[in-house]
Amino acid sequence: MRDFVFENKTKVYFGKEQMCHLHEEVARFGKRVLMVYGGGSIKRIGLYDKVMAELQKAGAEVFEPGWHRA
């Protein structure tokens, strides 16, 4: 086996109302975000609107593929 180094740094926010940190974290990585999701449940439960609001706070330009279900 060849020698190698693997690093998988992950930050996880637990608890109620932790979505408020999303804009801070997104801003660290740039201004362009690819938003990919499956069916319509993300919109039915209101998560889509919360995520989009946080991305707007970060000044992000959001791209959504045209093939997702609305």
C-alpha positions, 0 to 999 in steps of 0.5 A, a space after each residue: 500500500 502506498 503512503 497517503 494522507 486523508 483529511 475530512 474536516 467537517 463542521 456540524 451545527 446541532 440544535 434548534 435554529 442552527 440554520 442561521 449559521 449557513 450564510 456564515 459558512 457559505 460565505 467562506 467558500 465563495 459566492 456561487 452555490 449549486 442547489 440540488 435537491 430531489 422531490 418537492 418536500 423541501 419546498 412543502 416543509 419550508 426548508 427551501 425558503 429558509 435555505 434561500 434566505 440564508 444564501 441571500 444573506 451570504 450574497 450568493 448567486 444560486 444555480 438550480 439545475 432545470 431537471 429537478 421536480 418542482 
